Amino acid sequence: MDWLIDLFAKPSVGQQVLALSLTAAIGIMLGKVKVKGVSLGGAGALFVGILLGHIGMRIEPSVLHFMQEFGLILFVYTIGMQVGPGFIDSIKRHGLVLNILAVSIVLLGVLATVLIYFTTNMHDNVPVLIGMLCGAVTNTPSLGAANSALTAAGVDASLTGVGYAVAYPFGVIGIILVMILVRVFFRQKPDVAAAEYQKEIAEQSKEIVSCTLRVDNVNLVGCKIKDIPGLISSGAVVTRHARDQVINMPKGDMTLELHDLVHVVGMPDAIESLQKIIGEKQENPITLQKSNLAVKTILVTNKKILGKSIQQLALNDRFGVTVSRVTRGGFKFTGRLDIRVKFADKLLVVGTPESIAAAAKELGDSLTALDHPEILPAFLGIFLGVIVGSIPLAIPGMPTPLKLGLAGGPLIVAIILSRKRKMGPLNFFMANSANLMLRELGITIFLSCVGLNAGIKFFDVLLNGDGFYYMALSAIITFFPLMIVAIVGKAVFKVNYLSLCGVLAGATTDPPALAFANGLSNSEATNIGYASVYPLTMLLRILSGQVLAILLIS
């Protein structure tokens, strides 16, 4: 048994791998334990690390620092790859008000931290204060960014983990408490809120619709389908053509006759305009009639066609199929000719089974291709992210140049690359399974290292120092910004209660709070509110933690 004692006790590569693995494994198991539907999630590794660090488990400082930063890079890079495709679209599609509320929560949290700095003795312990800010809003990437800024300035960042740990519990509980208080204060019923949200969405729906129109306009007789006024500019697509009860695939150069039927797909405004140009809408669309046409979703995985527009692919002329819709990153578009296809796009096509099979071969349609991770682009993206994060940015009023750091740089680069998706022969797409694996690996390594480092001093600060005082101050950072914005959002902006819960969870990037909110109702309002503000909030959390750290230590 001496060899086993030596393995755990004597510094070695094996001992340090064991320490990290044990911390991560127990932390993951602890994070899965739920108490009344709420669990620690990834933060379980943090608290296990604190306990093991307290009882003497150690990792060599330089190794621990490297693993901590590398875990952070993996985490924020994969977050950027996940939220990037919908970063701008989420702000446009789900409203500016929700993002204004979320940004207000971030700024009020920073303001509360600054007030605590100037009105208490926390100006003597900036690392703990910055850790408290990050823990009060349960945002781990901001902790990593702040750690990088403090380390670059020559300040011991080990106490940020202590501040984070003492603030984290109420960071989770406080968000849920605000949701409950808003529900009681405004007498909200989740089921009623869900029904109201569904009604609101129905009234404001901008989803793609389709209908069959009869050619009543005599001026269109002899006109080619592709030359129908306003068709191409509206982004609408003609997916079927019928004449004398015979349904055919529409060709761009096919001429129209009076009383022909055309089935069009597009946004509601476009369909309404085309109805005025073409003719009367039919109650029974031709899609319900028997024909030799089929509909299938094809996955774009052929790298040779990436970046080409639907017009350049000429699927209609070459294979006899029409692209009806394009789904990308959860967002749907009509198959307009100017859309350039990207890896993992889903094209809904209409055609005969034979023509669809030929088009599928051209587009790739391989699920296996999604399962094979693109390693080269991932490492290149991380490389570029570290470079960008290391560039000093001189900002007026800042005592030292600002750097995006190892958290901000990879995040920004990942957002840009995931939106562009392709550069030369490189395809910057990451399958959900690969993204989730790397993200969970990164955050677990990061929190394990933070916990092991913080555990050296945590219990001494908590029991013999000002730990409970720190907790009280952290509760202020958590509670008041959320409560103020929640009241304003409900009383002034009349935001749906479930949407507001999603915003509160998204503004703190807190999955346990999201899980609690989802338990109130099965409405999608909560998830949409969370997803709408999450990308911008994550970016601001990372940057604000770093900027505040630089300002307060100068």
C-alpha positions as CSV (number, residue, x, y, z in Angstrom):
1,M,0.0,0.0,0.0
2,D,3.0,2.3,0.2
3,W,2.8,2.9,-3.5
4,L,-0.8,4.1,-3.2
5,I,0.1,6.5,-0.4
6,D,3.1,7.8,-2.4
7,L,0.8,8.3,-5.4
8,F,-1.5,10.5,-3.5
9,A,1.0,12.2,-1.3
10,K,4.1,12.8,-3.4
11,P,4.1,15.6,-6.0
12,S,4.0,14.0,-9.5
13,V,2.1,14.2,-12.7
14,G,0.0,11.2,-11.6
15,Q,-0.8,12.8,-8.3
16,Q,-2.0,16.0,-9.9
17,V,-4.1,14.2,-12.4
18,L,-5.7,12.2,-9.6
19,A,-6.4,15.3,-7.6
20,L,-8.1,17.1,-10.5
21,S,-10.0,13.9,-11.6
22,L,-11.2,13.2,-8.1
23,T,-12.4,16.8,-7.5
24,A,-14.2,16.8,-10.9
25,A,-15.8,13.4,-10.4
26,I,-17.2,14.1,-6.9
27,G,-18.2,17.6,-7.9
28,I,-20.2,16.4,-10.9
29,M,-22.0,13.9,-8.7
30,L,-22.7,16.5,-6.1
31,G,-23.9,18.9,-8.8
32,K,-26.6,16.4,-9.9
33,V,-28.2,16.2,-6.5
34,K,-31.4,18.2,-6.4
35,V,-33.1,19.8,-3.5
36,K,-36.7,20.8,-4.3
37,G,-35.8,20.9,-8.0
38,V,-32.6,23.0,-7.6
39,S,-29.1,21.7,-8.0
40,L,-25.6,23.1,-7.9
41,G,-24.9,21.9,-11.5
42,G,-21.3,22.7,-12.5
43,A,-20.6,24.6,-9.3
44,G,-20.5,21.3,-7.5
45,A,-16.9,21.0,-8.6
46,L,-16.1,24.3,-7.0
47,F,-17.4,23.4,-3.5
48,V,-15.8,19.9,-3.6
49,G,-12.5,21.6,-4.6
50,I,-12.8,24.0,-1.7
51,L,-13.3,21.0,0.7
52,L,-10.4,19.0,-0.7
53,G,-8.2,22.0,-0.9
54,H,-8.9,22.7,2.8
55,I,-7.9,19.2,3.9
56,G,-4.6,19.4,2.0
57,M,-5.1,18.2,-1.6
58,R,-2.8,20.3,-3.8
59,I,-1.8,20.8,-7.4
60,E,1.5,22.4,-8.3
61,P,0.7,26.2,-8.7
62,S,1.9,26.6,-12.3
63,V,0.1,23.4,-13.4
64,L,-3.1,24.5,-11.6
65,H,-2.9,27.9,-13.2
66,F,-2.5,26.4,-16.7
67,M,-5.4,24.0,-16.2
68,Q,-7.6,26.6,-14.8
69,E,-7.0,29.0,-17.7
70,F,-7.2,26.3,-20.4
71,G,-10.5,25.1,-18.9
72,L,-11.8,28.6,-19.1
73,I,-10.8,29.0,-22.7
74,L,-12.6,25.8,-23.7
75,F,-15.7,26.9,-21.9
76,V,-16.0,30.4,-23.3
77,Y,-15.0,29.4,-26.8
78,T,-17.7,26.8,-26.9
79,I,-20.2,29.2,-25.5
80,G,-19.3,31.6,-28.3
81,M,-19.8,28.9,-30.9
82,Q,-23.2,28.1,-29.4
83,V,-24.7,31.6,-29.1
84,G,-22.9,33.1,-32.1
85,P,-25.4,32.2,-34.9
86,G,-28.3,33.7,-33.0
87,F,-26.4,36.6,-31.3
88,I,-27.8,39.4,-33.4
89,D,-31.0,37.6,-34.4
90,S,-32.1,37.0,-30.8
91,I,-31.9,40.8,-30.2
92,K,-33.8,41.6,-33.3
93,R,-36.5,38.9,-33.1
94,H,-37.4,38.8,-29.5
95,G,-37.4,42.5,-28.7
96,L,-35.1,45.2,-27.5
97,V,-37.0,45.6,-24.2
98,L,-35.9,42.2,-22.8
99,N,-32.2,43.0,-23.6
100,I,-32.5,46.5,-22.1
101,L,-33.8,44.9,-18.9
102,A,-31.0,42.3,-18.8
103,V,-28.3,45.0,-19.5
104,S,-29.8,47.1,-16.6
105,I,-29.4,44.1,-14.3
106,V,-25.7,43.8,-15.2
107,L,-25.1,47.6,-14.8
108,L,-26.9,47.8,-11.5
109,G,-24.9,44.9,-10.2
110,V,-21.7,46.7,-11.2
111,L,-23.0,49.9,-9.6
112,A,-23.8,48.0,-6.3
113,T,-20.3,46.6,-6.3
114,V,-18.8,50.0,-6.7
115,L,-21.0,51.5,-3.9
116,I,-19.9,48.7,-1.6
117,Y,-16.2,49.4,-2.6
118,F,-16.6,53.1,-1.6
119,T,-18.8,52.7,1.5
120,T,-17.3,49.7,3.2
121,N,-13.8,48.4,4.0
122,M,-13.9,46.2,0.9
123,H,-11.6,48.7,-0.9
124,D,-8.8,46.9,1.0
125,N,-9.8,43.5,-0.5
126,V,-10.6,44.0,-4.1
127,P,-10.0,40.4,-5.3
128,V,-12.7,39.1,-2.8
129,L,-15.1,41.9,-3.9
130,I,-14.7,41.0,-7.6
131,G,-15.2,37.4,-6.7
132,M,-18.4,38.3,-4.8
133,L,-19.7,40.2,-7.9
134,C,-19.1,37.1,-10.1
135,G,-20.6,34.7,-7.5
136,A,-23.6,36.9,-6.8
137,V,-24.7,36.5,-10.4
138,T,-23.4,32.9,-10.7
139,N,-21.3,33.8,-13.7
140,T,-18.1,31.7,-14.0
141,P,-16.6,33.3,-17.2
142,S,-16.6,36.7,-15.6
143,L,-14.6,35.2,-12.7
144,G,-12.1,33.9,-15.2
145,A,-11.8,37.2,-16.9
146,A,-11.4,39.0,-13.6
147,N,-8.7,36.5,-12.5
148,S,-6.8,37.1,-15.8
149,A,-6.9,40.9,-15.3
150,L,-5.8,40.7,-11.7
151,T,-3.0,38.3,-12.5
152,A,-1.8,40.5,-15.3
153,A,-1.7,43.4,-12.9
154,G,0.4,41.4,-10.5
155,V,-2.3,40.9,-7.9
156,D,-2.9,37.6,-6.1
157,A,-6.2,36.3,-7.5
158,S,-6.6,33.3,-5.2
159,L,-9.1,35.2,-3.0
160,T,-11.5,35.8,-5.9
161,G,-12.5,32.1,-5.6
162,V,-13.3,32.7,-1.9
163,G,-15.5,35.7,-2.8
164,Y,-17.2,33.7,-5.5
165,A,-17.9,30.7,-3.3
166,V,-19.4,32.7,-0.4
167,A,-21.6,34.6,-2.8
168,Y,-22.7,31.7,-5.0
169,P,-25.4,30.1,-2.7
170,F,-27.5,33.2,-2.4
171,G,-26.7,34.0,-6.0
172,V,-28.9,30.9,-6.9
173,I,-31.4,31.3,-4.1
174,G,-31.8,35.1,-4.6
175,I,-32.8,34.8,-8.2
176,I,-35.5,32.3,-7.4
177,L,-36.6,34.5,-4.4
178,V,-37.1,37.4,-6.7
179,M,-39.2,35.3,-9.1
180,I,-41.4,34.3,-6.1
181,L,-41.8,37.8,-4.8
182,V,-42.8,39.2,-8.2
183,R,-45.3,36.4,-8.5
184,V,-46.8,37.2,-5.1
185,F,-46.6,41.0,-5.4
186,F,-48.2,41.2,-8.8
187,R,-50.5,38.3,-8.2
188,Q,-49.3,36.3,-11.2
189,K,-50.6,32.9,-12.1
190,P,-48.1,31.0,-14.4
191,D,-50.9,29.3,-16.3
192,V,-52.6,32.6,-17.1
193,A,-49.2,34.1,-18.0
194,A,-48.6,31.2,-20.4
195,A,-52.0,31.7,-22.1
196,E,-51.4,35.5,-22.4
197,Y,-48.0,34.8,-24.0
198,Q,-49.4,32.4,-26.5
199,K,-52.1,35.0,-27.5
200,E,-49.4,37.7,-27.8
201,I,-47.3,35.5,-30.0
202,A,-50.2,34.6,-32.2
203,E,-51.0,38.3,-32.7
204,Q,-47.4,39.3,-33.5
205,S,-46.5,36.1,-35.4
206,K,-43.9,36.6,-38.1
207,E,-43.4,32.9,-38.8
208,I,-43.2,31.7,-42.3
209,V,-46.6,30.9,-43.8
210,S,-47.9,29.3,-47.0
211,C,-51.0,29.4,-49.1
212,T,-52.3,28.6,-52.6
213,L,-53.2,31.6,-54.8
214,R,-55.3,31.5,-58.0
215,V,-54.1,33.5,-61.0
216,D,-56.9,36.0,-61.5
217,N,-54.7,38.9,-62.8
218,V,-55.0,38.9,-66.6
219,N,-51.7,40.9,-66.8
220,L,-49.9,37.8,-65.5
221,V,-51.0,35.6,-68.5
222,G,-47.9,34.6,-70.4
223,C,-45.7,35.9,-67.5
224,K,-42.9,33.6,-66.3
225,I,-43.1,32.5,-62.7
226,K,-39.7,34.0,-62.0
227,D,-41.0,37.4,-63.3
228,I,-44.0,37.7,-61.1
229,P,-43.8,41.2,-59.7
230,G,-42.4,41.4,-56.2
231,L,-41.8,37.6,-55.9
232,I,-38.0,37.6,-55.7
233,S,-37.7,40.9,-53.8
234,S,-40.2,39.6,-51.2
235,G,-38.2,36.5,-50.5
236,A,-41.3,34.3,-51.1
237,V,-41.0,31.0,-53.0
238,V,-43.3,29.2,-55.3
239,T,-43.2,25.5,-54.4
240,R,-46.0,24.0,-56.5
241,H,-48.0,24.8,-59.7
242,A,-51.3,23.4,-60.7
243,R,-53.2,23.6,-64.0
244,D,-56.3,21.6,-64.9
245,Q,-56.0,19.7,-61.5
246,V,-52.5,18.5,-62.4
247,I,-49.9,19.5,-59.9
248,N,-46.3,20.1,-61.1
249,M,-43.0,21.4,-59.9
250,P,-42.8,25.1,-60.8
251,K,-39.9,26.1,-63.1
252,G,-38.7,29.7,-63.2
253,D,-39.4,29.9,-67.0
254,M,-42.8,28.3,-66.8
255,T,-45.5,30.7,-68.1
256,L,-48.8,31.3,-66.3
257,E,-52.3,31.0,-67.6
258,L,-55.5,32.4,-66.2
259,H,-56.9,30.3,-63.2
260,D,-53.5,28.5,-62.7
261,L,-52.9,27.7,-59.0
262,V,-49.5,28.5,-57.4
263,H,-48.5,27.6,-53.8
264,V,-46.3,30.3,-52.3
265,V,-44.2,30.2,-49.1
266,G,-43.0,33.4,-47.3
267,M,-43.5,35.8,-44.5
268,P,-47.1,37.1,-43.9
269,D,-46.5,40.5,-45.4
270,A,-45.0,39.0,-48.5
271,I,-47.9,36.6,-49.0
272,E,-50.4,39.4,-48.5
273,S,-48.7,41.5,-51.2
274,L,-48.5,38.6,-53.6
275,Q,-52.2,37.9,-53.0
276,K,-53.0,41.4,-54.3
277,I,-50.8,40.8,-57.4
278,I,-51.7,37.2,-58.3
279,G,-55.3,36.6,-57.1
280,E,-57.6,35.0,-54.6
281,K,-56.4,32.8,-51.8
282,Q,-57.8,29.3,-52.0
283,E,-59.4,27.6,-49.0
284,N,-58.1,24.2,-49.9
285,P,-54.3,24.5,-50.7
286,I,-53.0,22.2,-53.4
287,T,-50.5,20.7,-50.9
288,L,-53.5,18.7,-49.5
289,Q,-54.2,17.1,-52.9
290,K,-52.6,13.9,-54.1
291,S,-49.5,14.3,-56.4
292,N,-46.2,12.8,-57.1
293,L,-44.4,15.5,-55.2
294,A,-42.8,14.9,-51.8
295,V,-41.3,17.1,-49.1
296,K,-38.1,16.3,-47.3
297,T,-35.5,18.1,-45.1
298,I,-32.0,17.8,-46.4
299,L,-28.9,18.5,-44.3
300,V,-26.1,20.5,-45.9
301,T,-22.8,18.6,-45.3
302,N,-21.1,18.8,-48.6
303,K,-18.2,21.2,-48.0
304,K,-17.7,21.8,-51.7
305,I,-20.9,23.8,-52.0
306,L,-20.6,25.8,-48.8
307,G,-20.9,29.6,-49.4
308,K,-22.9,29.2,-52.6
309,S,-26.3,30.8,-52.9
310,I,-29.4,28.9,-53.6
311,Q,-29.5,30.6,-57.0
312,Q,-25.9,29.4,-57.7
313,L,-26.8,25.9,-56.7
314,A,-29.6,25.9,-59.3
315,L,-31.4,23.0,-57.6
316,N,-34.6,23.7,-59.5
317,D,-33.0,23.6,-62.9
318,R,-30.5,20.8,-62.3
319,F,-32.6,18.4,-60.2
320,G,-36.2,19.7,-60.3
321,V,-36.6,20.6,-56.6
322,T,-37.5,23.8,-54.9
323,V,-36.1,25.0,-51.6
324,S,-39.1,26.0,-49.5
325,R,-37.4,26.9,-46.1
326,V,-33.9,27.1,-44.6
327,T,-33.4,26.3,-40.9
328,R,-30.1,27.6,-39.4
329,G,-29.3,27.7,-35.7
330,G,-32.9,27.6,-34.6
331,F,-34.0,30.3,-37.1
332,K,-36.1,29.7,-40.2
333,F,-35.9,31.6,-43.5
334,T,-37.7,31.2,-46.8
335,G,-35.6,29.6,-49.5
336,R,-34.8,32.9,-51.2
337,L,-32.3,32.8,-54.0
338,D,-29.7,35.1,-52.3
339,I,-29.3,32.9,-49.2
340,R,-25.9,31.3,-49.0
341,V,-25.8,27.8,-47.6
342,K,-23.7,27.0,-44.6
343,F,-22.7,23.7,-43.0
344,A,-25.5,22.0,-41.1
345,D,-28.2,24.1,-42.7
346,K,-31.5,22.2,-43.1
347,L,-33.2,22.8,-46.4
348,L,-36.8,21.8,-46.7
349,V,-37.2,20.9,-50.4
350,V,-40.2,20.0,-52.6
351,G,-39.9,17.6,-55.6
352,T,-40.4,14.1,-56.8
353,P,-38.7,11.4,-54.6
354,E,-36.2,10.8,-57.4
355,S,-35.3,14.5,-57.7
356,I,-35.0,14.9,-54.0
357,A,-32.7,11.9,-53.7
358,A,-30.4,13.5,-56.4
359,A,-30.4,16.8,-54.7
360,A,-29.7,15.2,-51.3
361,K,-26.6,13.6,-52.9
362,E,-25.5,17.0,-54.1
363,L,-26.0,18.7,-50.7
364,G,-24.5,15.9,-48.6
365,D,-27.3,15.0,-46.2
366,S,-25.0,13.0,-43.9
367,L,-25.7,12.8,-40.2
368,T,-22.3,11.2,-39.8
369,A,-20.6,14.4,-40.9
370,L,-22.1,16.2,-38.0
371,D,-20.8,13.7,-35.5
372,H,-17.2,14.1,-36.8
373,P,-15.7,17.1,-34.9
374,E,-13.6,19.6,-36.8
375,I,-10.5,19.7,-34.6
376,L,-8.3,22.0,-36.8
377,P,-10.8,24.9,-36.9
378,A,-11.4,24.6,-33.2
379,F,-7.7,25.0,-32.3
380,L,-7.2,27.7,-34.9
381,G,-10.2,29.6,-33.4
382,I,-8.7,29.3,-29.9
383,F,-5.4,30.4,-31.2
384,L,-7.0,33.5,-32.7
385,G,-9.0,34.1,-29.6
386,V,-5.9,34.2,-27.4
387,I,-4.2,36.6,-29.8
388,V,-7.2,38.9,-29.9
389,G,-7.6,38.7,-26.1
390,S,-3.9,39.8,-25.7
391,I,-4.3,43.0,-27.7
392,P,-4.1,46.0,-25.4
393,L,-6.9,48.5,-26.1
394,A,-6.4,52.0,-25.0
395,I,-9.7,53.4,-23.7
396,P,-10.0,57.1,-22.6
397,G,-10.4,57.2,-18.8
398,M,-9.0,53.8,-18.2
399,P,-5.7,53.8,-16.2
400,T,-4.3,50.9,-18.1
401,P,-5.1,49.5,-21.5
402,L,-7.9,47.0,-21.6
403,K,-7.4,43.5,-22.8
404,L,-10.3,41.1,-23.6
405,G,-8.1,38.4,-21.9
406,L,-8.4,34.6,-22.1
407,A,-12.1,34.8,-21.5
408,G,-13.2,37.7,-23.7
409,G,-10.9,37.1,-26.7
410,P,-11.9,33.5,-27.4
411,L,-15.6,34.4,-26.8
412,I,-15.6,37.2,-29.3
413,V,-13.7,35.2,-31.9
414,A,-16.0,32.2,-31.5
415,I,-19.1,34.4,-32.0
416,I,-17.6,35.9,-35.2
417,L,-16.4,32.6,-36.6
418,S,-19.7,30.7,-35.8
419,R,-21.6,33.4,-37.6
420,K,-19.3,33.4,-40.6
421,R,-19.1,29.6,-40.4
422,K,-16.6,29.2,-43.2
423,M,-13.2,30.7,-44.1
424,G,-11.5,29.2,-47.1
425,P,-11.3,25.4,-46.7
426,L,-12.0,25.6,-42.9
427,N,-15.5,25.0,-41.6
428,F,-16.1,26.6,-38.2
429,F,-19.0,24.5,-37.2
430,M,-19.2,22.6,-34.0
431,A,-21.8,19.8,-33.5
432,N,-24.0,20.2,-30.4
433,S,-22.6,16.9,-28.9
434,A,-19.0,18.1,-29.4
435,N,-19.8,21.5,-28.1
436,L,-21.5,20.2,-25.0
437,M,-18.6,17.8,-24.3
438,L,-15.9,20.5,-24.5
439,R,-18.0,23.0,-22.6
440,E,-18.7,20.7,-19.7
441,L,-15.1,19.6,-19.7
442,G,-13.8,23.1,-19.6
443,I,-16.1,24.5,-16.9
444,T,-15.5,21.4,-14.7
445,I,-11.7,21.8,-15.0
446,F,-11.9,25.5,-14.3
447,L,-14.1,25.2,-11.3
448,S,-12.2,22.3,-9.8
449,C,-9.0,24.3,-10.0
450,V,-10.6,27.5,-8.6
451,G,-12.0,25.4,-5.7
452,L,-8.7,23.7,-4.9
453,N,-7.0,27.0,-4.9
454,A,-9.7,28.8,-2.8
455,G,-9.9,25.9,-0.4
456,I,-6.6,26.8,1.1
457,K,-8.0,30.0,2.6
458,F,-11.8,29.6,2.4
459,F,-12.7,28.2,5.8
460,D,-10.2,30.5,7.6
461,V,-11.9,33.5,5.9
462,L,-15.4,32.1,6.6
463,L,-15.0,31.1,10.2
464,N,-12.2,33.3,11.5
465,G,-12.6,36.3,9.2
466,D,-15.3,38.2,7.5
467,G,-17.0,35.3,5.5
468,F,-20.6,36.0,6.7
469,Y,-20.1,39.7,6.2
470,Y,-19.1,39.0,2.6
471,M,-22.2,36.9,2.2
472,A,-24.4,39.7,3.4
473,L,-22.8,42.2,1.0
474,S,-23.1,39.6,-1.9
475,A,-26.8,39.3,-1.2
476,I,-27.1,43.0,-1.9
477,I,-25.4,42.6,-5.3
478,T,-27.7,39.7,-6.1
479,F,-31.1,40.9,-4.8
480,F,-31.5,44.6,-5.4
481,P,-30.6,44.8,-9.2
482,L,-32.9,41.8,-9.9
483,M,-35.7,43.1,-7.8
484,I,-35.6,46.7,-9.2
485,V,-35.5,45.5,-12.8
486,A,-38.2,42.9,-12.2
487,I,-40.6,45.5,-10.8
488,V,-39.8,48.0,-13.6
489,G,-40.2,45.2,-16.2
490,K,-43.6,44.2,-14.9
491,A,-45.0,47.5,-13.8
492,V,-43.7,49.8,-16.6
493,F,-43.0,47.6,-19.6
494,K,-45.8,45.1,-18.8
495,V,-43.5,42.1,-19.7
496,N,-45.1,38.7,-19.4
497,Y,-44.3,37.1,-16.1
498,L,-42.8,33.9,-17.6
499,S,-40.8,35.9,-20.1
500,L,-39.6,38.1,-17.2
501,C,-38.5,35.0,-15.3
502,G,-36.5,33.9,-18.3
503,V,-34.8,37.3,-18.5
504,L,-33.9,37.2,-14.8
505,A,-32.3,33.7,-15.3
506,G,-30.6,34.8,-18.5
507,A,-29.3,38.0,-17.1
508,T,-27.5,36.0,-14.4
509,T,-26.8,33.1,-16.9
510,D,-28.1,30.8,-14.2
511,P,-29.4,27.3,-15.3
512,P,-30.8,26.3,-11.8
513,A,-33.0,29.5,-11.9
514,L,-34.0,28.6,-15.4
515,A,-35.0,25.1,-14.3
516,F,-37.1,26.6,-11.5
517,A,-38.8,29.0,-13.9
518,N,-39.5,26.2,-16.4
519,G,-41.2,24.3,-13.5
520,L,-43.8,27.0,-13.2
521,S,-45.3,26.3,-16.6
522,N,-44.6,24.3,-19.8
523,S,-44.7,27.5,-21.9
524,E,-41.8,28.3,-24.1
525,A,-41.9,31.9,-22.9
526,T,-39.3,31.3,-20.2
527,N,-36.7,29.6,-22.5
528,I,-37.2,32.3,-25.2
529,G,-36.7,35.1,-22.6
530,Y,-33.5,33.3,-21.4
531,A,-32.1,32.7,-24.8
532,S,-32.9,36.2,-26.0
533,V,-30.7,37.9,-23.4
534,Y,-28.1,35.2,-22.7
535,P,-25.6,36.1,-25.5
536,L,-25.4,39.8,-24.8
537,T,-25.5,39.3,-21.0
538,M,-22.6,36.7,-21.2
539,L,-20.5,39.2,-23.2
540,L,-21.2,42.0,-20.8
541,R,-20.6,39.9,-17.7
542,I,-17.1,38.9,-18.9
543,L,-16.1,42.4,-19.9
544,S,-17.6,44.1,-16.8
545,G,-15.8,41.8,-14.4
546,Q,-12.5,42.5,-16.1
547,V,-13.0,46.3,-16.5
548,L,-14.1,46.6,-12.9
549,A,-11.1,44.6,-11.7
550,I,-8.7,46.9,-13.6
551,L,-10.4,50.1,-12.3
552,L,-10.5,49.1,-8.7
553,I,-6.9,47.9,-8.3
554,S,-5.4,51.0,-10.1
